[in-house]
Amino acid sequence: MGAGVVQKDGGAKRRRRGGRSRPMSEINVTPFVDVMLVLLIIFMVAAPLVTVGVPVELPKTAAGALPADQEEPLTVTVTSTGAVQIQTTEVARDALIQRLRGIAAERSSDRVFLRADGAVAYSQVMEIMGALNAGGFSNIGLVTDIGGPTLDSEGQ
């Protein structure tokens, strides 16, 4: 692969002893490029097939897409007992959407931070996210603490 073409000195006048010929000093890269292009095509076809998804049954919610407009965000907190607070004021769950619509009408930003206790069920957090979306807040940021457990065994 790429050894080069042997050139012979032509003509009877300039003949070397023993009929030896000198090797060509340039490397032929055409076969190398051909092999690389074939490998590129193989990897481009195989790469999407390698991704693996984990089947998960997600809870249902009315949440939509999250656009990106920012201002000072509103904070909604779900305590370990399931109580919902807007900033520091506790709000009943059945009045949450109406309260959020009133707040959204006064604000120019739809950004809100959702803080939920780790003991609260995932489905309850998704219900609050659906209520936030129905109340006019579609830019929802989930707040967590740093320093939690890692998924790799080397980080512990």
Residue, then its C-alpha position, 0 to 999 in steps of 0.5 A: m500500500g503506497a510503496g511507490v512505482v519503480q522507474k527504469d532509466g530508459g534508452a541504451k545510452r544511459r544504462r547502469r551496471g546490472g540493469r538496476s532501477r531506482p525506486m520512486s521516492e513519493i508515497n502514493v496516498t490514494p489507497f489511504v484516502d479510499v480506506m479512510l472514506v470507507l471507514l467514515i461512511i461506516f461510522m456515519v451509518a453505525a453511530p446512530l444505531v449505537t445510542v441506547g434508550v432506557p424505557v421510562e414511564l413518565p408522569k403526565t403533565a400539561a407542561g409545554a416547551l421552555p422559551a428563554d426570556q429572563e428577568e428576576p425569577l419567581t420562586v415556588t417551593v414544595t415542602s416535604t409535607g407537600a405544601v406549596q409556597i410562592q416566594t414565602t406565602e403558602v398557597a392551597r393547591d386548588a388556588l395555585i393556578q389562579r394565583l399564578r395567572g394573577i402574578a403572570a399578568e403583572r410580570s413581563s418575564d415567564r421565568v420561575f424557579l421550582r424548589a422541591d424537597g427530595a422527599v416529595a414524589y416525582s409525580q407531585v413535582m410534575e403536577i406543580m410544573g404543570a400548574l406553573n405552565a397553566g398559570g403562565f410560567s413556561n420557563i421553569g428552572l429546577v433548583t438543587d443543592i451541590g455536593g450530592p451523590t455521584l453515579d460513578s463509583e470513583g467519585q465517592 
